[in-house]
């Protein structure tokens, strides 16, 4: 059985710190969901830095894979389209 975790619960830690903490404290967790927008502040995924930059994307993935983690999902969670009119969406939600 695979066990995963949504990293927004560790938003107070930088990505590397969060991964190190998980490796030490929850060694059975290897699959991670990373927030990318919506209700998530995306603390572990800087979309602006990653979009269109293959090197930045690979370096980001290497942070996970180098510690034995797998990015199992990218989450953009929320009810943005129901609550907010399209004209009010910020650029991050449009990506």
Secondary structure in CASP SS format (residue, H / E / C, confidence):
PFRMAT SS
TARGET T0000
AUTHOR 0000-0000-0000
METHOD secondary structure of the structure
MODEL  1
X C 1.00
X C 1.00
X E 1.00
X E 1.00
X E 1.00
X E 1.00
X H 1.00
X H 1.00
X H 1.00
X H 1.00
X C 1.00
X C 1.00
X C 1.00
X C 1.00
X H 1.00
X H 1.00
X H 1.00
X H 1.00
X H 1.00
X H 1.00
X H 1.00
X H 1.00
X H 1.00
X H 1.00
X H 1.00
X C 1.00
X C 1.00
X C 1.00
X E 1.00
X E 1.00
X E 1.00
X E 1.00
X E 1.00
X E 1.00
X E 1.00
X E 1.00
X E 1.00
X E 1.00
X C 1.00
X C 1.00
X C 1.00
X C 1.00
X C 1.00
X C 1.00
X C 1.00
X C 1.00
X H 1.00
X H 1.00
X H 1.00
X H 1.00
X C 1.00
X C 1.00
X C 1.00
X H 1.00
X H 1.00
X H 1.00
X H 1.00
X H 1.00
X H 1.00
X H 1.00
X H 1.00
X H 1.00
X H 1.00
X H 1.00
X H 1.00
X C 1.00
X C 1.00
X C 1.00
X C 1.00
X E 1.00
X E 1.00
X E 1.00
X E 1.00
X E 1.00
X E 1.00
X E 1.00
X E 1.00
X C 1.00
X C 1.00
X H 1.00
X H 1.00
X H 1.00
X H 1.00
X C 1.00
X C 1.00
X H 1.00
X H 1.00
X H 1.00
X C 1.00
X C 1.00
X H 1.00
X H 1.00
X H 1.00
X H 1.00
X C 1.00
END
